[in-house]
Amino acid sequence: MPMYVPTAGAEDWRALLADPVLHWRDGYSAKMLAECWERSGGMPGEIRSLFESIAPDPKLLFAFPEHKVPLPGSARGESQNDLFAFVRAGEETITVMIEGKVDESFDRTLDKWLKNASPGKLKRLGYLTEMLGLEADEIPGTIHYQLLHRTVSALIEAENYKADAAAMVVHSFSPSAKWFDAYAAFGAMLGIDAEPGKLQRAKTKISRPLYLAWAKGAPAPR
């Protein structure tokens, strides 16, 4: 049921996780992301600065942790996004899917996800490809599947909320920017020469602007 209640702190995010025990640990992305966003009382500075490239003083209108976006095909019917933020920058509204990371990978590459693929998986891939304005042969098998459906989740919600633009942001808490190369490869597929800390517009055939970014977050003080 799409009913939402305000959080009172990072601990309120825990119950929303697929596994509230396994996924809620010090030094791991779910907990670090929750602590960072709750501590900021809005958008963390490194996220705010991304959208200042569009307009001064961007505002967080609302944010939903562990936000599920239905997708067609495949046995798993939705993309569970770490955080969905709805942002206003000047006159522009933007649906933003935040993917928290520390040392965790972006899960499987597309070629591994497609191994012995069911008709449902092929249907989903066709949908993701179309939403990104790509042809099937334009997505290398080395691209990480998670980045595909997280980005399309932002586009789906942009349509649902009639937003002006969509964005997928990796909020990384890795001191060494681990897995940035995987993000950069995904960006290159969409015509972006990836740079940390910069909101970059993808070069796509779709009409709605699509942005990607890699933001470096700071861990909570202990």
PyMOL CGO cylinders between C-alpha atoms (Angstrom):
from pymol import cmd
from pymol.cgo import CYLINDER

trace = [
    CYLINDER, 0.00, 0.00, 0.00, 1.55, 3.38, -1.01, 0.3, 1, 1, 1, 1, 1, 1,
    CYLINDER, 1.55, 3.38, -1.01, 1.22, 5.01, 2.42, 0.3, 1, 1, 1, 1, 1, 1,
    CYLINDER, 1.22, 5.01, 2.42, 4.22, 6.75, 3.95, 0.3, 1, 1, 1, 1, 1, 1,
    CYLINDER, 4.22, 6.75, 3.95, 5.04, 8.02, 7.43, 0.3, 1, 1, 1, 1, 1, 1,
    CYLINDER, 5.04, 8.02, 7.43, 7.85, 10.37, 8.55, 0.3, 1, 1, 1, 1, 1, 1,
    CYLINDER, 7.85, 10.37, 8.55, 11.01, 8.86, 10.01, 0.3, 1, 1, 1, 1, 1, 1,
    CYLINDER, 11.01, 8.86, 10.01, 12.30, 9.77, 13.47, 0.3, 1, 1, 1, 1, 1, 1,
    CYLINDER, 12.30, 9.77, 13.47, 15.87, 8.66, 12.75, 0.3, 1, 1, 1, 1, 1, 1,
    CYLINDER, 15.87, 8.66, 12.75, 18.06, 6.22, 10.85, 0.3, 1, 1, 1, 1, 1, 1,
    CYLINDER, 18.06, 6.22, 10.85, 16.72, 3.22, 12.76, 0.3, 1, 1, 1, 1, 1, 1,
    CYLINDER, 16.72, 3.22, 12.76, 13.32, 3.68, 11.12, 0.3, 1, 1, 1, 1, 1, 1,
    CYLINDER, 13.32, 3.68, 11.12, 14.89, 2.74, 7.77, 0.3, 1, 1, 1, 1, 1, 1,
    CYLINDER, 14.89, 2.74, 7.77, 15.91, -0.67, 9.09, 0.3, 1, 1, 1, 1, 1, 1,
    CYLINDER, 15.91, -0.67, 9.09, 12.45, -2.27, 9.06, 0.3, 1, 1, 1, 1, 1, 1,
    CYLINDER, 12.45, -2.27, 9.06, 12.10, -1.46, 5.36, 0.3, 1, 1, 1, 1, 1, 1,
    CYLINDER, 12.10, -1.46, 5.36, 15.12, -3.54, 4.31, 0.3, 1, 1, 1, 1, 1, 1,
    CYLINDER, 15.12, -3.54, 4.31, 14.71, -6.90, 2.58, 0.3, 1, 1, 1, 1, 1, 1,
    CYLINDER, 14.71, -6.90, 2.58, 16.74, -8.39, 5.47, 0.3, 1, 1, 1, 1, 1, 1,
    CYLINDER, 16.74, -8.39, 5.47, 16.76, -6.00, 8.48, 0.3, 1, 1, 1, 1, 1, 1,
    CYLINDER, 16.76, -6.00, 8.48, 19.41, -8.12, 10.24, 0.3, 1, 1, 1, 1, 1, 1,
    CYLINDER, 19.41, -8.12, 10.24, 21.87, -8.96, 7.48, 0.3, 1, 1, 1, 1, 1, 1,
    CYLINDER, 21.87, -8.96, 7.48, 21.72, -5.59, 5.72, 0.3, 1, 1, 1, 1, 1, 1,
    CYLINDER, 21.72, -5.59, 5.72, 21.90, -3.34, 8.80, 0.3, 1, 1, 1, 1, 1, 1,
    CYLINDER, 21.90, -3.34, 8.80, 25.53, -3.32, 9.91, 0.3, 1, 1, 1, 1, 1, 1,
    CYLINDER, 25.53, -3.32, 9.91, 28.13, -0.70, 10.76, 0.3, 1, 1, 1, 1, 1, 1,
    CYLINDER, 28.13, -0.70, 10.76, 30.26, 0.14, 7.75, 0.3, 1, 1, 1, 1, 1, 1,
    CYLINDER, 30.26, 0.14, 7.75, 27.70, -1.09, 5.22, 0.3, 1, 1, 1, 1, 1, 1,
    CYLINDER, 27.70, -1.09, 5.22, 25.78, 1.05, 2.78, 0.3, 1, 1, 1, 1, 1, 1,
    CYLINDER, 25.78, 1.05, 2.78, 22.21, 0.72, 4.11, 0.3, 1, 1, 1, 1, 1, 1,
    CYLINDER, 22.21, 0.72, 4.11, 23.10, 2.00, 7.57, 0.3, 1, 1, 1, 1, 1, 1,
    CYLINDER, 23.10, 2.00, 7.57, 25.60, 4.61, 6.38, 0.3, 1, 1, 1, 1, 1, 1,
    CYLINDER, 25.60, 4.61, 6.38, 23.15, 6.03, 3.85, 0.3, 1, 1, 1, 1, 1, 1,
    CYLINDER, 23.15, 6.03, 3.85, 20.38, 6.27, 6.46, 0.3, 1, 1, 1, 1, 1, 1,
    CYLINDER, 20.38, 6.27, 6.46, 22.65, 7.94, 9.01, 0.3, 1, 1, 1, 1, 1, 1,
    CYLINDER, 22.65, 7.94, 9.01, 23.97, 10.42, 6.45, 0.3, 1, 1, 1, 1, 1, 1,
    CYLINDER, 23.97, 10.42, 6.45, 20.57, 11.52, 5.18, 0.3, 1, 1, 1, 1, 1, 1,
    CYLINDER, 20.57, 11.52, 5.18, 18.95, 11.68, 8.62, 0.3, 1, 1, 1, 1, 1, 1,
    CYLINDER, 18.95, 11.68, 8.62, 21.92, 13.63, 9.99, 0.3, 1, 1, 1, 1, 1, 1,
    CYLINDER, 21.92, 13.63, 9.99, 21.61, 16.21, 7.23, 0.3, 1, 1, 1, 1, 1, 1,
    CYLINDER, 21.61, 16.21, 7.23, 17.97, 17.00, 7.98, 0.3, 1, 1, 1, 1, 1, 1,
    CYLINDER, 17.97, 17.00, 7.98, 17.37, 17.17, 4.23, 0.3, 1, 1, 1, 1, 1, 1,
    CYLINDER, 17.37, 17.17, 4.23, 19.83, 16.67, 1.41, 0.3, 1, 1, 1, 1, 1, 1,
    CYLINDER, 19.83, 16.67, 1.41, 23.44, 15.98, 2.42, 0.3, 1, 1, 1, 1, 1, 1,
    CYLINDER, 23.44, 15.98, 2.42, 25.82, 18.66, 1.19, 0.3, 1, 1, 1, 1, 1, 1,
    CYLINDER, 25.82, 18.66, 1.19, 27.43, 16.42, -1.42, 0.3, 1, 1, 1, 1, 1, 1,
    CYLINDER, 27.43, 16.42, -1.42, 23.99, 15.71, -2.93, 0.3, 1, 1, 1, 1, 1, 1,
    CYLINDER, 23.99, 15.71, -2.93, 22.82, 19.30, -2.71, 0.3, 1, 1, 1, 1, 1, 1,
    CYLINDER, 22.82, 19.30, -2.71, 25.91, 20.49, -4.58, 0.3, 1, 1, 1, 1, 1, 1,
    CYLINDER, 25.91, 20.49, -4.58, 25.05, 18.22, -7.52, 0.3, 1, 1, 1, 1, 1, 1,
    CYLINDER, 25.05, 18.22, -7.52, 21.73, 19.96, -8.12, 0.3, 1, 1, 1, 1, 1, 1,
    CYLINDER, 21.73, 19.96, -8.12, 23.17, 23.43, -7.57, 0.3, 1, 1, 1, 1, 1, 1,
    CYLINDER, 23.17, 23.43, -7.57, 24.56, 22.99, -11.08, 0.3, 1, 1, 1, 1, 1, 1,
    CYLINDER, 24.56, 22.99, -11.08, 20.94, 23.31, -12.28, 0.3, 1, 1, 1, 1, 1, 1,
    CYLINDER, 20.94, 23.31, -12.28, 19.82, 26.13, -9.97, 0.3, 1, 1, 1, 1, 1, 1,
    CYLINDER, 19.82, 26.13, -9.97, 20.84, 27.69, -6.63, 0.3, 1, 1, 1, 1, 1, 1,
    CYLINDER, 20.84, 27.69, -6.63, 19.30, 26.43, -3.41, 0.3, 1, 1, 1, 1, 1, 1,
    CYLINDER, 19.30, 26.43, -3.41, 17.79, 23.10, -4.57, 0.3, 1, 1, 1, 1, 1, 1,
    CYLINDER, 17.79, 23.10, -4.57, 15.13, 21.72, -2.21, 0.3, 1, 1, 1, 1, 1, 1,
    CYLINDER, 15.13, 21.72, -2.21, 14.26, 18.20, -1.12, 0.3, 1, 1, 1, 1, 1, 1,
    CYLINDER, 14.26, 18.20, -1.12, 10.47, 17.94, -1.34, 0.3, 1, 1, 1, 1, 1, 1,
    CYLINDER, 10.47, 17.94, -1.34, 10.28, 14.39, 0.03, 0.3, 1, 1, 1, 1, 1, 1,
    CYLINDER, 10.28, 14.39, 0.03, 12.30, 11.17, 0.19, 0.3, 1, 1, 1, 1, 1, 1,
    CYLINDER, 12.30, 11.17, 0.19, 11.20, 7.53, 0.56, 0.3, 1, 1, 1, 1, 1, 1,
    CYLINDER, 11.20, 7.53, 0.56, 13.73, 4.93, 1.80, 0.3, 1, 1, 1, 1, 1, 1,
    CYLINDER, 13.73, 4.93, 1.80, 13.71, 1.46, 0.21, 0.3, 1, 1, 1, 1, 1, 1,
    CYLINDER, 13.71, 1.46, 0.21, 11.33, 2.60, -2.51, 0.3, 1, 1, 1, 1, 1, 1,
    CYLINDER, 11.33, 2.60, -2.51, 9.97, -0.17, -4.75, 0.3, 1, 1, 1, 1, 1, 1,
    CYLINDER, 9.97, -0.17, -4.75, 9.27, 0.51, -8.42, 0.3, 1, 1, 1, 1, 1, 1,
    CYLINDER, 9.27, 0.51, -8.42, 7.38, -2.23, -10.34, 0.3, 1, 1, 1, 1, 1, 1,
    CYLINDER, 7.38, -2.23, -10.34, 9.06, -3.54, -13.49, 0.3, 1, 1, 1, 1, 1, 1,
    CYLINDER, 9.06, -3.54, -13.49, 7.65, -5.90, -16.13, 0.3, 1, 1, 1, 1, 1, 1,
    CYLINDER, 7.65, -5.90, -16.13, 8.90, -9.46, -16.66, 0.3, 1, 1, 1, 1, 1, 1,
    CYLINDER, 8.90, -9.46, -16.66, 11.16, -11.69, -14.54, 0.3, 1, 1, 1, 1, 1, 1,
    CYLINDER, 11.16, -11.69, -14.54, 10.23, -13.46, -11.30, 0.3, 1, 1, 1, 1, 1, 1,
    CYLINDER, 10.23, -13.46, -11.30, 11.33, -10.47, -9.22, 0.3, 1, 1, 1, 1, 1, 1,
    CYLINDER, 11.33, -10.47, -9.22, 8.78, -7.84, -10.13, 0.3, 1, 1, 1, 1, 1, 1,
    CYLINDER, 8.78, -7.84, -10.13, 10.29, -4.63, -8.81, 0.3, 1, 1, 1, 1, 1, 1,
    CYLINDER, 10.29, -4.63, -8.81, 13.41, -2.58, -8.29, 0.3, 1, 1, 1, 1, 1, 1,
    CYLINDER, 13.41, -2.58, -8.29, 13.97, -1.84, -4.59, 0.3, 1, 1, 1, 1, 1, 1,
    CYLINDER, 13.97, -1.84, -4.59, 15.80, 1.48, -4.57, 0.3, 1, 1, 1, 1, 1, 1,
    CYLINDER, 15.80, 1.48, -4.57, 17.80, 2.54, -1.53, 0.3, 1, 1, 1, 1, 1, 1,
    CYLINDER, 17.80, 2.54, -1.53, 16.21, 5.99, -1.58, 0.3, 1, 1, 1, 1, 1, 1,
    CYLINDER, 16.21, 5.99, -1.58, 13.81, 7.90, -3.83, 0.3, 1, 1, 1, 1, 1, 1,
    CYLINDER, 13.81, 7.90, -3.83, 14.20, 11.67, -3.49, 0.3, 1, 1, 1, 1, 1, 1,
    CYLINDER, 14.20, 11.67, -3.49, 11.98, 14.24, -5.19, 0.3, 1, 1, 1, 1, 1, 1,
    CYLINDER, 11.98, 14.24, -5.19, 13.99, 17.41, -5.73, 0.3, 1, 1, 1, 1, 1, 1,
    CYLINDER, 13.99, 17.41, -5.73, 13.16, 20.89, -6.98, 0.3, 1, 1, 1, 1, 1, 1,
    CYLINDER, 13.16, 20.89, -6.98, 16.00, 22.89, -8.52, 0.3, 1, 1, 1, 1, 1, 1,
    CYLINDER, 16.00, 22.89, -8.52, 14.73, 26.28, -9.64, 0.3, 1, 1, 1, 1, 1, 1,
    CYLINDER, 14.73, 26.28, -9.64, 11.69, 25.61, -11.82, 0.3, 1, 1, 1, 1, 1, 1,
    CYLINDER, 11.69, 25.61, -11.82, 12.74, 22.01, -12.51, 0.3, 1, 1, 1, 1, 1, 1,
    CYLINDER, 12.74, 22.01, -12.51, 11.46, 18.97, -10.60, 0.3, 1, 1, 1, 1, 1, 1,
    CYLINDER, 11.46, 18.97, -10.60, 13.62, 15.85, -10.61, 0.3, 1, 1, 1, 1, 1, 1,
    CYLINDER, 13.62, 15.85, -10.61, 12.96, 12.27, -9.53, 0.3, 1, 1, 1, 1, 1, 1,
    CYLINDER, 12.96, 12.27, -9.53, 16.21, 10.97, -8.04, 0.3, 1, 1, 1, 1, 1, 1,
    CYLINDER, 16.21, 10.97, -8.04, 17.06, 7.34, -7.29, 0.3, 1, 1, 1, 1, 1, 1,
    CYLINDER, 17.06, 7.34, -7.29, 19.90, 7.09, -4.79, 0.3, 1, 1, 1, 1, 1, 1,
    CYLINDER, 19.90, 7.09, -4.79, 22.05, 3.95, -4.77, 0.3, 1, 1, 1, 1, 1, 1,
    CYLINDER, 22.05, 3.95, -4.77, 24.12, 3.71, -1.58, 0.3, 1, 1, 1, 1, 1, 1,
    CYLINDER, 24.12, 3.71, -1.58, 27.50, 1.98, -1.77, 0.3, 1, 1, 1, 1, 1, 1,
    CYLINDER, 27.50, 1.98, -1.77, 30.56, 1.29, 0.37, 0.3, 1, 1, 1, 1, 1, 1,
    CYLINDER, 30.56, 1.29, 0.37, 32.50, -1.74, -0.86, 0.3, 1, 1, 1, 1, 1, 1,
    CYLINDER, 32.50, -1.74, -0.86, 29.52, -3.63, -2.25, 0.3, 1, 1, 1, 1, 1, 1,
    CYLINDER, 29.52, -3.63, -2.25, 29.43, -4.24, -6.00, 0.3, 1, 1, 1, 1, 1, 1,
    CYLINDER, 29.43, -4.24, -6.00, 26.59, -3.38, -8.35, 0.3, 1, 1, 1, 1, 1, 1,
    CYLINDER, 26.59, -3.38, -8.35, 25.70, -7.08, -8.26, 0.3, 1, 1, 1, 1, 1, 1,
    CYLINDER, 25.70, -7.08, -8.26, 25.81, -9.11, -11.49, 0.3, 1, 1, 1, 1, 1, 1,
    CYLINDER, 25.81, -9.11, -11.49, 26.89, -7.93, -14.89, 0.3, 1, 1, 1, 1, 1, 1,
    CYLINDER, 26.89, -7.93, -14.89, 24.27, -8.19, -17.61, 0.3, 1, 1, 1, 1, 1, 1,
    CYLINDER, 24.27, -8.19, -17.61, 25.83, -11.23, -19.27, 0.3, 1, 1, 1, 1, 1, 1,
    CYLINDER, 25.83, -11.23, -19.27, 25.69, -13.16, -15.97, 0.3, 1, 1, 1, 1, 1, 1,
    CYLINDER, 25.69, -13.16, -15.97, 22.14, -11.97, -15.27, 0.3, 1, 1, 1, 1, 1, 1,
    CYLINDER, 22.14, -11.97, -15.27, 21.10, -13.19, -18.73, 0.3, 1, 1, 1, 1, 1, 1,
    CYLINDER, 21.10, -13.19, -18.73, 22.61, -16.67, -18.37, 0.3, 1, 1, 1, 1, 1, 1,
    CYLINDER, 22.61, -16.67, -18.37, 19.84, -19.18, -19.19, 0.3, 1, 1, 1, 1, 1, 1,
    CYLINDER, 19.84, -19.18, -19.19, 17.48, -16.19, -19.35, 0.3, 1, 1, 1, 1, 1, 1,
    CYLINDER, 17.48, -16.19, -19.35, 13.75, -16.82, -19.04, 0.3, 1, 1, 1, 1, 1, 1,
    CYLINDER, 13.75, -16.82, -19.04, 11.26, -15.11, -21.39, 0.3, 1, 1, 1, 1, 1, 1,
    CYLINDER, 11.26, -15.11, -21.39, 10.44, -12.82, -18.45, 0.3, 1, 1, 1, 1, 1, 1,
    CYLINDER, 10.44, -12.82, -18.45, 14.04, -11.63, -18.19, 0.3, 1, 1, 1, 1, 1, 1,
    CYLINDER, 14.04, -11.63, -18.19, 14.20, -10.96, -21.91, 0.3, 1, 1, 1, 1, 1, 1,
    CYLINDER, 14.20, -10.96, -21.91, 10.97, -9.01, -21.68, 0.3, 1, 1, 1, 1, 1, 1,
    CYLINDER, 10.97, -9.01, -21.68, 12.36, -6.92, -18.83, 0.3, 1, 1, 1, 1, 1, 1,
    CYLINDER, 12.36, -6.92, -18.83, 15.61, -6.22, -20.65, 0.3, 1, 1, 1, 1, 1, 1,
    CYLINDER, 15.61, -6.22, -20.65, 13.65, -5.09, -23.68, 0.3, 1, 1, 1, 1, 1, 1,
    CYLINDER, 13.65, -5.09, -23.68, 11.67, -2.71, -21.49, 0.3, 1, 1, 1, 1, 1, 1,
    CYLINDER, 11.67, -2.71, -21.49, 14.78, -1.29, -19.79, 0.3, 1, 1, 1, 1, 1, 1,
    CYLINDER, 14.78, -1.29, -19.79, 16.48, -0.85, -23.15, 0.3, 1, 1, 1, 1, 1, 1,
    CYLINDER, 16.48, -0.85, -23.15, 13.50, 0.97, -24.62, 0.3, 1, 1, 1, 1, 1, 1,
    CYLINDER, 13.50, 0.97, -24.62, 13.14, 3.25, -21.58, 0.3, 1, 1, 1, 1, 1, 1,
    CYLINDER, 13.14, 3.25, -21.58, 16.77, 4.33, -21.96, 0.3, 1, 1, 1, 1, 1, 1,
    CYLINDER, 16.77, 4.33, -21.96, 16.33, 4.98, -25.68, 0.3, 1, 1, 1, 1, 1, 1,
    CYLINDER, 16.33, 4.98, -25.68, 18.85, 2.30, -26.59, 0.3, 1, 1, 1, 1, 1, 1,
    CYLINDER, 18.85, 2.30, -26.59, 19.01, -0.69, -28.91, 0.3, 1, 1, 1, 1, 1, 1,
    CYLINDER, 19.01, -0.69, -28.91, 19.73, -4.13, -27.45, 0.3, 1, 1, 1, 1, 1, 1,
    CYLINDER, 19.73, -4.13, -27.45, 23.18, -4.29, -29.07, 0.3, 1, 1, 1, 1, 1, 1,
    CYLINDER, 23.18, -4.29, -29.07, 24.14, -0.94, -27.49, 0.3, 1, 1, 1, 1, 1, 1,
    CYLINDER, 24.14, -0.94, -27.49, 24.29, -2.45, -23.98, 0.3, 1, 1, 1, 1, 1, 1,
    CYLINDER, 24.29, -2.45, -23.98, 27.54, -4.37, -23.38, 0.3, 1, 1, 1, 1, 1, 1,
    CYLINDER, 27.54, -4.37, -23.38, 27.32, -7.57, -21.35, 0.3, 1, 1, 1, 1, 1, 1,
    CYLINDER, 27.32, -7.57, -21.35, 29.83, -6.09, -18.91, 0.3, 1, 1, 1, 1, 1, 1,
    CYLINDER, 29.83, -6.09, -18.91, 27.37, -3.39, -17.78, 0.3, 1, 1, 1, 1, 1, 1,
    CYLINDER, 27.37, -3.39, -17.78, 25.95, -4.05, -14.33, 0.3, 1, 1, 1, 1, 1, 1,
    CYLINDER, 25.95, -4.05, -14.33, 22.26, -4.88, -14.43, 0.3, 1, 1, 1, 1, 1, 1,
    CYLINDER, 22.26, -4.88, -14.43, 21.56, -3.03, -11.16, 0.3, 1, 1, 1, 1, 1, 1,
    CYLINDER, 21.56, -3.03, -11.16, 22.54, 0.27, -12.72, 0.3, 1, 1, 1, 1, 1, 1,
    CYLINDER, 22.54, 0.27, -12.72, 20.10, -0.31, -15.57, 0.3, 1, 1, 1, 1, 1, 1,
    CYLINDER, 20.10, -0.31, -15.57, 17.02, -0.88, -13.43, 0.3, 1, 1, 1, 1, 1, 1,
    CYLINDER, 17.02, -0.88, -13.43, 17.90, 1.79, -10.87, 0.3, 1, 1, 1, 1, 1, 1,
    CYLINDER, 17.90, 1.79, -10.87, 18.17, 4.37, -13.65, 0.3, 1, 1, 1, 1, 1, 1,
    CYLINDER, 18.17, 4.37, -13.65, 14.96, 3.26, -15.30, 0.3, 1, 1, 1, 1, 1, 1,
    CYLINDER, 14.96, 3.26, -15.30, 13.23, 3.45, -11.89, 0.3, 1, 1, 1, 1, 1, 1,
    CYLINDER, 13.23, 3.45, -11.89, 13.99, 7.18, -11.89, 0.3, 1, 1, 1, 1, 1, 1,
    CYLINDER, 13.99, 7.18, -11.89, 12.50, 7.52, -15.38, 0.3, 1, 1, 1, 1, 1, 1,
    CYLINDER, 12.50, 7.52, -15.38, 9.37, 5.59, -14.41, 0.3, 1, 1, 1, 1, 1, 1,
    CYLINDER, 9.37, 5.59, -14.41, 8.74, 7.81, -11.39, 0.3, 1, 1, 1, 1, 1, 1,
    CYLINDER, 8.74, 7.81, -11.39, 9.44, 10.91, -13.47, 0.3, 1, 1, 1, 1, 1, 1,
    CYLINDER, 9.44, 10.91, -13.47, 6.57, 9.86, -15.68, 0.3, 1, 1, 1, 1, 1, 1,
    CYLINDER, 6.57, 9.86, -15.68, 4.34, 9.00, -12.70, 0.3, 1, 1, 1, 1, 1, 1,
    CYLINDER, 4.34, 9.00, -12.70, 4.97, 12.36, -11.01, 0.3, 1, 1, 1, 1, 1, 1,
    CYLINDER, 4.97, 12.36, -11.01, 5.18, 14.31, -14.29, 0.3, 1, 1, 1, 1, 1, 1,
    CYLINDER, 5.18, 14.31, -14.29, 8.62, 15.54, -13.26, 0.3, 1, 1, 1, 1, 1, 1,
    CYLINDER, 8.62, 15.54, -13.26, 10.78, 17.57, -15.60, 0.3, 1, 1, 1, 1, 1, 1,
    CYLINDER, 10.78, 17.57, -15.60, 13.82, 15.27, -15.33, 0.3, 1, 1, 1, 1, 1, 1,
    CYLINDER, 13.82, 15.27, -15.33, 15.15, 12.08, -13.76, 0.3, 1, 1, 1, 1, 1, 1,
    CYLINDER, 15.15, 12.08, -13.76, 18.46, 11.25, -12.11, 0.3, 1, 1, 1, 1, 1, 1,
    CYLINDER, 18.46, 11.25, -12.11, 20.33, 8.22, -10.79, 0.3, 1, 1, 1, 1, 1, 1,
    CYLINDER, 20.33, 8.22, -10.79, 22.94, 9.04, -8.14, 0.3, 1, 1, 1, 1, 1, 1,
    CYLINDER, 22.94, 9.04, -8.14, 25.45, 6.67, -6.61, 0.3, 1, 1, 1, 1, 1, 1,
    CYLINDER, 25.45, 6.67, -6.61, 26.07, 7.89, -3.05, 0.3, 1, 1, 1, 1, 1, 1,
    CYLINDER, 26.07, 7.89, -3.05, 29.39, 6.24, -2.25, 0.3, 1, 1, 1, 1, 1, 1,
    CYLINDER, 29.39, 6.24, -2.25, 30.99, 5.99, 1.19, 0.3, 1, 1, 1, 1, 1, 1,
    CYLINDER, 30.99, 5.99, 1.19, 34.04, 4.13, -0.09, 0.3, 1, 1, 1, 1, 1, 1,
    CYLINDER, 34.04, 4.13, -0.09, 37.32, 5.98, 0.67, 0.3, 1, 1, 1, 1, 1, 1,
    CYLINDER, 37.32, 5.98, 0.67, 38.81, 4.51, -2.51, 0.3, 1, 1, 1, 1, 1, 1,
    CYLINDER, 38.81, 4.51, -2.51, 35.70, 5.09, -4.68, 0.3, 1, 1, 1, 1, 1, 1,
    CYLINDER, 35.70, 5.09, -4.68, 35.40, 1.35, -5.16, 0.3, 1, 1, 1, 1, 1, 1,
    CYLINDER, 35.40, 1.35, -5.16, 33.33, 0.34, -8.21, 0.3, 1, 1, 1, 1, 1, 1,
    CYLINDER, 33.33, 0.34, -8.21, 33.57, 3.79, -9.76, 0.3, 1, 1, 1, 1, 1, 1,
    CYLINDER, 33.57, 3.79, -9.76, 34.91, 2.09, -12.89, 0.3, 1, 1, 1, 1, 1, 1,
    CYLINDER, 34.91, 2.09, -12.89, 31.63, 0.13, -13.22, 0.3, 1, 1, 1, 1, 1, 1,
    CYLINDER, 31.63, 0.13, -13.22, 29.66, 3.37, -12.86, 0.3, 1, 1, 1, 1, 1, 1,
    CYLINDER, 29.66, 3.37, -12.86, 31.92, 5.08, -15.40, 0.3, 1, 1, 1, 1, 1, 1,
    CYLINDER, 31.92, 5.08, -15.40, 31.35, 2.27, -17.92, 0.3, 1, 1, 1, 1, 1, 1,
    CYLINDER, 31.35, 2.27, -17.92, 27.61, 2.67, -17.49, 0.3, 1, 1, 1, 1, 1, 1,
    CYLINDER, 27.61, 2.67, -17.49, 27.93, 6.43, -17.97, 0.3, 1, 1, 1, 1, 1, 1,
    CYLINDER, 27.93, 6.43, -17.97, 30.03, 5.94, -21.11, 0.3, 1, 1, 1, 1, 1, 1,
    CYLINDER, 30.03, 5.94, -21.11, 27.22, 3.82, -22.57, 0.3, 1, 1, 1, 1, 1, 1,
    CYLINDER, 27.22, 3.82, -22.57, 24.98, 6.87, -22.14, 0.3, 1, 1, 1, 1, 1, 1,
    CYLINDER, 24.98, 6.87, -22.14, 27.50, 9.31, -23.60, 0.3, 1, 1, 1, 1, 1, 1,
    CYLINDER, 27.50, 9.31, -23.60, 28.98, 10.56, -20.31, 0.3, 1, 1, 1, 1, 1, 1,
    CYLINDER, 28.98, 10.56, -20.31, 32.66, 10.91, -19.42, 0.3, 1, 1, 1, 1, 1, 1,
    CYLINDER, 32.66, 10.91, -19.42, 32.08, 10.26, -15.71, 0.3, 1, 1, 1, 1, 1, 1,
    CYLINDER, 32.08, 10.26, -15.71, 33.48, 12.60, -13.07, 0.3, 1, 1, 1, 1, 1, 1,
    CYLINDER, 33.48, 12.60, -13.07, 32.91, 12.22, -9.31, 0.3, 1, 1, 1, 1, 1, 1,
    CYLINDER, 32.91, 12.22, -9.31, 30.91, 14.99, -7.69, 0.3, 1, 1, 1, 1, 1, 1,
    CYLINDER, 30.91, 14.99, -7.69, 29.35, 16.21, -10.92, 0.3, 1, 1, 1, 1, 1, 1,
    CYLINDER, 29.35, 16.21, -10.92, 25.77, 15.95, -12.19, 0.3, 1, 1, 1, 1, 1, 1,
    CYLINDER, 25.77, 15.95, -12.19, 26.02, 14.97, -15.86, 0.3, 1, 1, 1, 1, 1, 1,
    CYLINDER, 26.02, 14.97, -15.86, 23.30, 14.77, -18.47, 0.3, 1, 1, 1, 1, 1, 1,
    CYLINDER, 23.30, 14.77, -18.47, 23.09, 11.57, -20.45, 0.3, 1, 1, 1, 1, 1, 1,
    CYLINDER, 23.09, 11.57, -20.45, 23.02, 11.71, -24.23, 0.3, 1, 1, 1, 1, 1, 1,
    CYLINDER, 23.02, 11.71, -24.23, 19.89, 9.68, -24.96, 0.3, 1, 1, 1, 1, 1, 1,
    CYLINDER, 19.89, 9.68, -24.96, 17.12, 9.56, -27.54, 0.3, 1, 1, 1, 1, 1, 1,
    CYLINDER, 17.12, 9.56, -27.54, 14.45, 10.03, -24.87, 0.3, 1, 1, 1, 1, 1, 1,
    CYLINDER, 14.45, 10.03, -24.87, 12.76, 13.41, -24.50, 0.3, 1, 1, 1, 1, 1, 1,
    CYLINDER, 12.76, 13.41, -24.50, 13.00, 13.79, -20.71, 0.3, 1, 1, 1, 1, 1, 1,
    CYLINDER, 13.00, 13.79, -20.71, 16.44, 14.85, -19.40, 0.3, 1, 1, 1, 1, 1, 1,
    CYLINDER, 16.44, 14.85, -19.40, 18.30, 12.08, -17.58, 0.3, 1, 1, 1, 1, 1, 1,
    CYLINDER, 18.30, 12.08, -17.58, 21.17, 12.82, -15.23, 0.3, 1, 1, 1, 1, 1, 1,
    CYLINDER, 21.17, 12.82, -15.23, 23.79, 10.59, -13.60, 0.3, 1, 1, 1, 1, 1, 1,
    CYLINDER, 23.79, 10.59, -13.60, 26.13, 11.39, -10.72, 0.3, 1, 1, 1, 1, 1, 1,
    CYLINDER, 26.13, 11.39, -10.72, 28.61, 9.84, -8.31, 0.3, 1, 1, 1, 1, 1, 1,
    CYLINDER, 28.61, 9.84, -8.31, 28.63, 11.60, -4.93, 0.3, 1, 1, 1, 1, 1, 1,
    CYLINDER, 28.63, 11.60, -4.93, 31.20, 10.97, -2.20, 0.3, 1, 1, 1, 1, 1, 1,
    CYLINDER, 31.20, 10.97, -2.20, 29.60, 10.75, 1.25, 0.3, 1, 1, 1, 1, 1, 1,
    CYLINDER, 29.60, 10.75, 1.25, 31.21, 11.07, 4.65, 0.3, 1, 1, 1, 1, 1, 1,
    CYLINDER, 31.21, 11.07, 4.65, 30.63, 8.43, 7.36, 0.3, 1, 1, 1, 1, 1, 1,
    CYLINDER, 30.63, 8.43, 7.36, 28.81, 9.41, 10.54, 0.3, 1, 1, 1, 1, 1, 1,
    CYLINDER, 28.81, 9.41, 10.54, 31.09, 10.70, 13.34, 0.3, 1, 1, 1, 1, 1, 1,
    CYLINDER, 31.09, 10.70, 13.34, 31.60, 8.18, 16.15, 0.3, 1, 1, 1, 1, 1, 1,
]
cmd.load_cgo(trace, "trace")
